[in-house]
Amino acid sequence: MAARDSDNEDNNGETNGEPDSAAGQDSLQAGGTQQESARTAEQSAVRIEMLTAESYDIVPTIAAPQSTSVNAICGTWDARWIFTGGSDGYIRKFNWVESVNNKLALTVAQRHPFVDSVVKAGVLISYWENWDTKARTVGAQDATQVISPVYSLACHSQGLWLLSGTASGAIRLQSTRHDEGKQIALLRQHSSAVSVLTLSSDERNLLSGSWDKSVLDWDLETGQVKTTFASSAGQISSIESRPISSLPVPAESGEIAVTNGVGRGHGDNLPNGVSSRAQSQVLVDHPSPESRDSLFGGDEGDDDLFGESVGAALANGDGDAFGEDDDEMAMADGPPVSNVDDRIMADTNDSLQPVQPPQLDSTQSTLGLVEILPNGDTSMSEQALANGLPHADDMEGISKGINNEPDAPVTSDSTFLATSIDGAIRVWDRRQPNPVARIMPRNTPPWCMSACWSPDGNYIFAGRRNNTVEEYDLRKGLKEPDRVFKFPNGSGAVTSIKAMPNGRHLICASYDILRLYDLKESQAARSTVPFLIVPGHRTGVVSQLYIDPSCRFMMSTGGNRGWEGSSTEVLLGYEISAAT
């Protein structure tokens, strides 16, 4: 274990003198006030000029060569500490504040591969091994520990703890402030390497994707799996929560969804396959005041954006267009996941099954009114419908509920997309065992390493292997891309993409270089290429792009994440400013 620097601890407000053993365990349960303040600060962290910028100046200034494939990166919300994970099995912790302030300069030899603006070196303050437990062999008394490559990372917003995925499928919860790398808990459910880790906005739940082709929803309070999202997909390559949006996800798929070999019935003609009358009836009989905090709510089914029966309507059974034979792209394939059946979901999703209450005659007259509420929000109390008509002030309060709630999360924890290496994109609801929508690749190679939402949550962008980025508009359906952004021939596969906060620009990392694409430039008025070149990475696979919440810095990592391709094996830091 490497030596730790003493000045990296207790500088962020930790002066209570609690013992080390309680620092990690209590951070999952006793950090309520800190987490609420962190979430509020995160919402207001983006600078105004970044939200309204016509364009951006992105200049690389920091480099941290690591001599290994850098597969994952994460950081605290204030970008004080940045963590990276590599194929050599080590997790590295950088002090980003000192790196930006040029405390350490690159040598002449280190500066040689980069552009002239890269003169600062990343300040490494600590590193430790990503231990994994090797299965006990025949004749051995105990299991042995080995160092596992790091394919995924996720950390607490204030750097209290860190989650890392291992090659065997276990997820390590470890401390980062005191006794870095000390294991607090081990989450075991996946059967192959964990490729993606994504925390919820309250940092009490975790989404993990793996090479075993499944996505798991973890409860970090108990360390147990709440829901298993499994389908006939490929190895999971990315997961991203949807920003809050009033637009429902269209229930469209690239293949015919069947249940036990039988096609769907009358639900085909209903939006999202669900009757809004049946949904509103359940919600009127069981009003939930807690669901007013967010458009998507926090209850298990009271304000489901996609309805109560999406799982049944969209159950794909064995009818997925991409079977288990489409993983030839992957270099290391984990054991396949069997098709979803009732037995798999019985233990984890009993609480997700909608309970149909008895129909009451007194509520029948209000069902039609509930259906017309904005965004399908039916959290209005029964008193508001006492006379069969909602009050005007109540309707106005519902439509503006998100803006009036300062602590509302930036993203909807109930809706997320997951991409697989076979090119499929699936949109899931945490409260449903089956995908809400599926996007299958058409006229493109079956491959996808990264996808993201637009800041308003109304568009999906997917990077493809044939040097293109596809844009899907939820208002026009998901059967085919609304637009396709094609890069010059020879630019290579697009391995990572990120949407900028102004909603107009998209950072695209292809094999040759990074590009800042202008999504709103008119085709008729276009006299030049619709993108700007972002100097930095050249001729290498970019494993991940990370933008801090304030949009002041961007980091890019060179690595292949255990799949194919060569990389520059370096962490590059960029300074972002609004172009004038």
N, C-alpha and C positions, 0 to 999 in steps of 0.2 A: 504494500500500500504506500502510495506516495505521501510525502510530507505535505502538510497543509499550512497555508499562510494564516497567521492568527488575526490579521486585520480584516479578514473577509467575514467576520462574525460580529453579531451584536451591533452593527452599524445602521440597522434599519428599524430601530425602535424596540429591540428585544432587551429590556433591562429588568425583567421581572425575576431573573435568577432562578428559573425553573430548572430542574435536573434534565440531563440529556435524554433520559428514558421517556420523559413525558413530552419532549418537544415534538417528536413525530406523531405519537399516538393522539395527543390532544389537539394537534393541528387539524385533524379530520373532523373533530366535533366541537372544539371550543374556540374556533376561529370565526364565529358568526359576525361579530362587529367588524373585524378586520376584512373579512370577505365582502361584506356589504359596502364598506368604504372603498375597497379596491374596485368593485364592479361599478360603483358610481363614478369613480375617477376614470375608469377605463372608457366609459361612455363619452365623457367630456375631454378625453385625451387628444382626440384628433383636432389639429389646429384648423381654424376657420379658413385660412388661405388654402389649405389642402383640400377642403371640401368644395371650394369654388374655383380651383385652379383650372386654367385653360390647358395647361400642359405642365410637365414636371422636368426639372433638371436632376438627373440621377448620376452622381459622380462617385466612382470607387476610390476609396482612400485608405482602407484597412485590409490587410491580408494576414492570414494565419495558416501557413502551410503545415500539413499534418502527416504527410507521407503515408496516408492510408485513405481508402474510400470513405468519405464523410457522408453517411447515410441519413442522418437525422439531425434536426436542430430545434431548439425551443428556448424561450427566454421569459423572464419576469415581465410584468406589464409595464414597468418603468424602464425596461431595457438596461437594468443595472448589471444583471448576470445573464450570460448566454451559455447554454449547454449544447455540446455537440457529441454525437456518437459515431464511431467508426467501425470498420470491419476488423480492426485489430483488437476489438473487445474492450476499449477504454472509453469512458465518459470524461469529457474535458469541460472545465468550468472557466469561463473567461470573464474578466472584469471589463465590461464594455465602456464604462465611463472613463477609465484610465486609457483604454485603447483609443477612444475618440479624442482625448486630450493629448495624444501623442506622447505618452509617458515612455513608450519604447518604440524605437525606430527600426525599420527593416535594414538589413545589411545590403551592400551593393549586389551581392550574389542573389539574395532573396528578391530584390526589386527587379531583377533582370527579366523575368517572364511577363511582367505586368506593365500597364501603361504608366506614364510619368506621374500621374496623380496619386498612385498607390505608394505611400511612403511610411505609413504607420503600421506597426505590428500589433497583432492581437495579444493582449496581456493575459497569459495563462496563469491562474492562481492555484489551481488544484486539478487533479485527475485521479480516477480510481477505476478498478476493474468492474466489468459487468459479469458477475459470477452467474453461472448456470449449473444446475445439478444434473449430472449425467446418470442415466438409468443404471441401477445396480445389475451387474453381470452375474452370470451363474458362477457360484463359488465365492463371490465377494461378499463380505459381511456388511459393508456400508457403501452407499452411493458416493461417488467422487464428484468434486467440484471442478468445473472447467470454465475457462473464459469464453464467453459467447459474443459473437459479433452483435453490434447494436444496430437494429433496423428501425427503431421507433423510440421517440422520447415525448414526454409531456411533463410539465412542471407546474407547481403551485404559483399563483400570480405574484406572491411575495417571496418565492424561493424557499418555502419551508420544507418541501419534500419534492421528490422526483420519481416519475414512473418510467421504467425502461423495459422494452421487450427483449426476449431472449430467443435463441434459435430453437429451443425445445418447445416453446409455446407458453412458458411461464412469464408473468409480468411482475417485476420487482418494484416494490414501493420502498424507497430508501430516503434517508435524511440527507440534506444538503447544507444546512447551516452548522450543525454540530456533528462531528464524527462522520464526515462525508462518506457516502457509500454504505453506511450501516443499514442492513436490511430490516425494515419494520414489518413488512408483510409480503407474502408471496401469493399471487393470484394465479391459480391453475385451472384452466379449462381448455385452452387451445391445444391442438395436437401438433402444430407446426409453428414455424417462425412467426412472430408478431410483427407485422409490417406497418401498422398505423395505430396511433393512440391519440384520442381527442377527448379533452375534458369538457364537461358541461359548464355553463356560465356560473353556476353556484359552486363548482368544483367538488361536488358530492357524487357525481356520476361520471362514468368513463365509458367511451365507445372504443372498442379494440377490433381491429381487422387483422386477419392472419392469412398465411399461405394455405391454411386448411379450408379456405373459401367461405368462412363464416365471419359474421360480425356479432360481437357480444356487448350487451349493455350491463355494466357492472355498477353495483351499489358500493361505493367506497366506505360507507358507514359500517357495513357488515362484511365486505369482501366477497359477496356472493353475486352470481349472475342473475339478473332480473329477467332478461329476455335474450333469446337466441335468434338472430336473423340469419337464416341459412337458406341457400338456394343453389341451383345448378349453375353456379357462376365459376369464374376463375379465381385466382389468388387476388385478394383485396389489395388495391394499390393506393387508395386515398379515401378519406372520409371528411366531409365538411358539413357543418350545421347551416341551416338556411337562415339568413337574416329575416327579421320580422317583416311580413308582407301581408297585405289584404287579399292577394290573389291566390286562389286555391290551385293546387297542383292538378293538372288534367290527368284523369285516370286512363292513360293510353299506354299501350305496350307494343313491343315489336313482334310479339307472337300471340297466338290465341291462348288465353288463360283457361285452363281446364282444372276441374277438381275431380280426382279419382276417375279420370277418363271421360267425364261428362262435361259438355260445354255449359257456359253460363246461360241462365234463363232470361227472365224479363228484366233483370238488373242491368242488361247491356245498354238500355236506353236511358238510364239514370245517370246524372252527373256523379262521377267517382264511384258508380255502381251502388249508390246508397240512396234510399228514399229520404228526402229532407223532412217529410212529414213524420216518419218514424223516428228520425233523429231528434227533432224538436220535441216530440211527445215525451221522450225519455228525459230530456233536459228540463222541461217545464215541471214535471212531477218531482224532480230532484234539483232544485235551484242550488247553485254553489257560489257563495259570495267570494270565495278565494279565487275563482276563475276570472275576476275582473281585472287582475293585475296585468294580464298579458293577452294578446290576441289568441295565442295558442293554449294559454292556461297551464296549470300545473297539476290538475287532477288526472285521474287515470282514464277517464272517458267522458267526463261531463261536457267538455267543450271541444271535442275532437274535430279538427278542421276537416278531416276527410270522412267523417261519419263513423258509425258504429260497426258497419258490416264490410268495410273495405277488405279486411283480411279474407273473408269468405268470397267476395266478388272477384278478387284479384289473385286468389290462390293459384299458383302456376303448376303445382303438382309436378308431373314429369314432362310437361309440355314446353320446357324452355328451349328456345331456338339454339342456344349454345350449350352443348352438353359438357361432359367431363373430359372430352377428348380434345379440347381447344386450348390446352395449356402448353403447347409446344414451345411458346416463346420463353417460358420460365426456365431458368437454369436449374433451380432446385425446387421440386414440386413436393408439397406435403401430401399426406394421405387425403383422398377425396372425402367430401362430406356427403353422406347419403341424402337422398331426396327427403324433403320435409314431409312428415306425416303427423297424424294426431298424437302419436306417442312421444315424438320429440318435443312438441310444444306443450304437452300436458302439464309438466312440472313447473315450467317457467312462466306460462301465460294464463294461468287460471284467473288471475286478477284482471286480465285484459278482456275477458269475455263479457260482452254487454249483458246486463240484466234487464229484462223486459218487464217493467211494472204493469200492474193491471190498468187498463184504460178506464179513465174516469170521464163521465159525461160532462162534468163541470169544466173540463179543460179542452173539450173538443172545439169550442168556439174560438179559442186562443191559438190554435195550432197554425192557422194560416198567417196570423200576425207575427208569430215567432219566426216563420220561415223568411220573412222579408227583412229581418234585422241585418245590419251591415256585417259582412264577413261571416255570416252564420253564427254570430255571437248571441247565445241565448242565456246569458248569465243574469238577465234582469230578474229581479225578485217578483214574487207573485203579487205583491202590493202594487207594483207598477202596472199590472194588468188587471186590477180589481174590477174595472168597468169594461173590460174587454178591449181597451185601447191604451197604448202606452203613452205616458206623458211626454211632452215635447222636450222638457229639460232632461229627462232620463235618456231619451234617444240621443240627445246631443252629448251627454256625458259618456255614453257607450262609444260613440264614434271617436271621441277624443280621449278615451281612457288611457291609451298608451302614452300620449304626451303629458298627461297629468300625473303619471306615476314615475318619479325620478329614478327608482331603483329597478325598473323593468329591464330584463336582460337585453343585450344587444341582439342576440340571436334567439331563434326559437329552438329550444332543446327538444321539442317533440318531432321535428322534421329534419332529416339530413339526407345527403346523397352519399353513395358509396360506389366507387369505380373498381372494376376488376381488370386484371391484365388481359383478359380476352376481349376487351373493348366495350363491355356492357356497363351502363350506368343505371343504377337503381335508386329510386327515391323511397325512403322508408319513413314510417311514423313509428315512434318508439312504442306506441300503444297498440300496434298491429303486428302480427307475426309475419305478414306477407308484404311484399313491396307495393307501394301505392302506384308507382309508375316505373316503366322500364324503357330505356333508350338503347336500342341495338344498333351497332355500326352498320351503315349502309354506304356502299361505294367507297369504303375506306378499309384499310387492313384492320383485322380484329385485334386492336391493341389500344390501351389507354393507361397512362401512368398518373395522370393528374386531371382534375376537374374542379371548378369553383363556381360559386354563385356570384351574381352581380350584387352590388351593395344594397339594392332595393329588393333583392330576392326574387326578381321576375325573370331572370335569364340564367341559363346554365352554359358555361364555357368548358369545352373538353379539348384537350390536346391529343393529336393523333400522330400516327407513325409516319404518314406521308406528308410531312412538313405543313400541316394545316391545323387550324383551330376551328371547331364547330361551335356555333351559337344557337342555342335553343330558346325560343320565346315561349314562355308558359301560356301567354295569351293566344298563341296560334297552335298550340298542341306540341307534342313531343314525338310525332311520328317521323319527322325529318327535320334537319337543321334549317333554321330560318336564314342564316348566312354562313358562309364558309370563308375564313380568312386564310389565304394561301401565301406562304412565304416563298422566297426564291428557291429554285431547284438546287439541291445540294445542301440546304440548311439543316437537314436531318430531322429526326423525330422531336416533337415538342414534349419534353419530359416534365415540365412544371409550369404552372400559370398562376397568376394572382391578379385580382381586380383591384384597381386603385380606388380610393374613397370618393373621388369626384364622379364615379359612375361612367366616365368617358374613356378611360384608358385601361389597358390590359398589359401586364408584364408577361411576356412569353419567353421561356427559356428553351431554346432548341439546341441541337448538338453544336452548332457553330458559334452562336453568340446569343445575347439577350436582346430583346426588342420591346420597345414601348409602343403598343399599337393604339391608334386613335380610332375608336369605334364609331364616332359620329361624323367623321369626315365624309363629305358628300362625294359620291362617285362622279357626278357631273363636273364638279369643280376641282377634281383631283388632278393636279399637275405633277405631283411627285409621289413617291412611295408613301403609303399611309402609316408608316411607323418610323420611329427613331431608334438608332443603334445605341444600346447601353454598353459601354466598354467594360471589360472585365474578363469574364470567362471566355475562353476560346477553345474550340475543338475538344469538347468533353461533355459527358452527361452531367446535367445539373439535377441533383437528387431532390432538392427542396429550395423554395423561396420563402423567406420569412420577413414580414414587415411589422415593425413594432406598432402598438396601438396609436401612438402619436403621429405616425407616418413621417418620422424624422429620419429613420434609418431602415435600410433593407439589407438583408444578408442572403447570400446564395452559397450553397455547398456543392462541391463536386464529388459525386459518388454514384454508383450504379444500384445501390440498395439491394445487392445480392442477385440482381438479374444480369443483363448483358450490357456491354459497353465499357469503354475506357473513360477516365475522368481526370480532371486536373488535381484532385486530392487537396483542395484548399478551401478555406472559408474566406469569402470576400465580403467586406462591409462597404455599404454605399451610404452617402449622405444625400437626402432628398430635399429639394426646395421647389417652391412654386415658380414656374417660368413666367417671366414678365414679357 
